[in-house]
Amino acid sequence: MARNNFSYEKRQRELEKKRKAEEKAKRKLEAKNAPADGAEAVQPDGEANGEEEGAAQGEQRSSAAAPSSLA
């Protein structure tokens, strides 16, 4: 009967853990070096972060609508 090669499997698990740890360290480094000066963040699908812009436009609309309702 054939025996399992546990040392090979263990080494593969260790290599996978090492690869994941390196990827995590790379992501953390990229996040640390990312511009934090308020520049627009680009989402993975390529669209700009429009949540803040939408909220600002919504505030402008509500303030513009207020005087017409008072008149």
Buried (B, 14 or more C-beta within 10 A) or exposed (E): EEEEEEEEEEEEEEEEEEEEEEEEEEEEEEEEEEEEEEEEEEEEEEEEEEEEEEEEEEEEEEEEEEEEEEE
